[in-house]
Structure formats: structure tokens, C-alpha cells
């Protein structure tokens, strides 16, 4: 019997790159950016969180050590341009919200995996999960000259925070990182969809 070992980080990284590149490019198109602007925003949205994550663990960013991440991000940009033909304003359309939820789940998971591999504490796991999940969105908001949405937007960064907690709890219980990654990704994705469906928001001061 042949056993196939799945690279949890690799799978989640590709999923996150594609999803966030699609979201970033669609946001750029909605803001009437030119082709170069669309490509730049799409790629930066896809790579921003991962680059920040790697720098925090004192590692040369994966995106700079291989052309794979950039290539996947550019593929996501192409997909975003194709999807843009579905309508004029896609900000609250499922074609944006669904990939965004997928990207958040995937990147929160890669952040948690990197933190676990680096031997960080529970706080470190949650921090990297959150930064990786929302970092790309922060970059795109800055390029769009908007207040970062994670500071004012409903239940978004909270999903990544809780996902990091779930990953740590599951792996601390003795379950392997691969299963922990799957549980984390599923949890963040479902939680984000529920937040969208029921319009959950954190209280303001």
C-alpha cells in the first residue's frame, strides 16, 4: 500500500495565493486601476501576509526564494480579470467574498504552521496566523488609500485569531500538524461565512 504524504503548508499556500490574488485584482478593477495596477495590487494582496510572516520568523520570504508564489499570484490575477466580466460592482458579490474567505482560512493556517514549525508559543501561533491571514488585505487597503478594513470591518481578523487558537489547541492535544491545519482552515472558513451570512460585528466603543 502506497502512502501519500500531503504537504499541508504547500496546499494552503497555493490556495491562499490564488484566492487573495483574485480578491486584490477585483478590488483594483473596481477602483479603475490600469492593467499594471491590477497586477500589482493582486500580487501584493497575495504575497503581503506571507512575506510579513516569514520576516517575523527571521526567514527569507518564500516568495523571494522561488518563482512559484509569484507565478501562482499572477494566475490568480488573470482569474480575477476574467471574473470581473460578471458585473460592475463586485465588492459584496460572492465572487469576491467566497475567495476572500478561502484566502483568509488558508493563510491563517499557513501562519499557524510556520509558527508551530518555528517552535513559537501559543501567542506566537495566534499572532502569525492573524498577521498572515490579514496582512495582504492591509497592504491592498494602503495601496487603495483606505483605512485598513481589519480595524473597522465586522468579524474578519477575529476569524484568523480564533483559527490560530483552534490550531494550537488541536496540535497541543497531540494531533499532527496536518490534521490541525485542516481543522484550522475549515474552522476559519465556516466562521467567516457565518459572519457574512449573519452580519456579525464586534462592538464599538
N, C-alpha and C positions, 0 to 999 in steps of 0.2 A: 504493500500500500504506500503510495507516494504522498507525503505531507507537504503542503504548500504553505510557506510562511508569508503572511501578509505584512507588508511594511505600513503600519498604521500611520506613521508620520507622512510618508510619501503620498499615500492615498488622500489624506485630509489636506495636505498642502496643495495638491493639484486641484482638488475640489474648491478649496478656498480661493486660489488664484483665479480660476475661471469665473467663479461667482462674483467676486469683487471687481474683476476687470469689466464684466458685463455691467454691473451697477455703476461703476465710475464712468464708463463711456456713455451710458444712457443719461447720467446726470450732466455730463459735458454737452451732449447733444441738446438736451432740454435748455441749457444755458446758451445755446447758439455758438459754441466753440467751433473753430475750424477743424479740419481733419487732424492736424498735428496736435491741437489742443485736446481733442477727443482721445487720441492715442496716449498723450502724456498723462491726462487725468485717469484714464483707465488703468494704465500701468502703475502709476503711483498709488492708486487706491488698492491695487492688488498686492503691491510689494511693501507698502509703508509699515504695516503691522509686523511682518516677518523680519524686516531689516532692523526695526527697533528691538524686537525680541532677541535677535542674535547679538546685537551690540551689548545688551544688558547682561548677557552671559559671557561676554568677552570673547566672542567668536566672529570671525569674518562672515558677514551675511551670506547665506546660501545663494542669494540672487547674484552676488558678485563672484562666486566661485564656479558657477555653471550657467550656461545659456538656457537651461531648461525652464527656469522660473519665468524669465523674460519672454521666452517663446510661448509658454502657456498663457501668460498675461495678454500677449498680443493676439492670441487666438480668441481669448475672451473679448477683446476689443472688437474684433471682426464680428463675433456673435452679437455683441451689443448693437453694432451698427445695423446688422440685419434685423434685429428685433425692433429697432427704432421705427421701422415702417409700419408697426402695428397701431401707432397713434401719435398724436402731437404731444400731449402731456402725460408722461408715464410715471410721474413722481409717486403716485399712490396706486399704481397698477400692479397687479400680481406679477407681471413680467419683471418688475423691479423688486418688489417686496419678497418674493419667493427666493430668488438668487441671493438677496441680501441676508435672508435668514439662514440659508445654506452656508454662505461665506462666514457668517458670524459663528455658526456652530463648528465649522471645520477649523477655522483659525484659532478659536478659543481652545480647541482640542490640541492643535499643534503647539500652542504656547504651554499648555499643561504638560505635554510630553517632553518638551525641551527642558522645562523646569525640573521634571522628575529625573531626567537623564543627567542633569547637572547637580542633582542631589540637593536641591533647594528645599526650604521649609514649606509648610502648608501655605504660609503667607506668600512665599515666592511663587508657588504653583498658581495661586489665585491671581497674583499680580501679573504674571506673564500671560496667563490665559486671557485676562481682561485687556491688557495692552495689545496683544496680538490680534484679538478679536475686533477692537475698535480703532486701532492705530491707523489703518488705511482710510477709514472714514474721516478721521481727524485731519489727515493730510488733504483729502479731497475738499473738505469744508474750508480749509485755509486757502487752497487754490481758488475756490469759488467765492472767497471773501465773505464767508458766512460764519456766524457764531457756531463753534463745534456742536453738532447735534447731540452728542452724548451728555452735554451739560444741561440741555433743556428738553431732550426728547424722551418721552414716555419710559417704557420698560425695555431698554436696549442694552446698555452696558451691564445692567443688573443681571441679564441673562448669562453673560460671559462670566461675571463674578460667581454666580451660583453654579455655573458649569464647572469652574475651577474647583469649587468646594466639593462638588459631586465626584470629580475625578480623583481628588485627593482622598476622599472618604472611601471610595471603592478600592483604590490601589492600596491604601493603608490597611484594608481588611484582608489583604493577601491575594487579591485578584491581579492578574497580569496587566501590564500597561495596555496591551492590545484590546482586551475586553474593556478596560477602564476608558480607553479612547472612544470606543463605540457607545458606551453608556453616556459619556460626556457629550458627544456630538448629538445623539438622539435627544438627550435632555434639553440642551440649549435650543435645538431646532424646534422642538414641540413647544417649549416655553415661549419662544419668540412668536410663533404662530398664534398661540393663545393670547399673547399680549396684543397682537394686531387685531385678532378677532373680537376681543372684548374691550379693546381700547384702554388697557391698563396704564396707569400713570403713577409715578411716585408723587407724594405730597410736596407742595411747595411751601416755602417759609413765608 
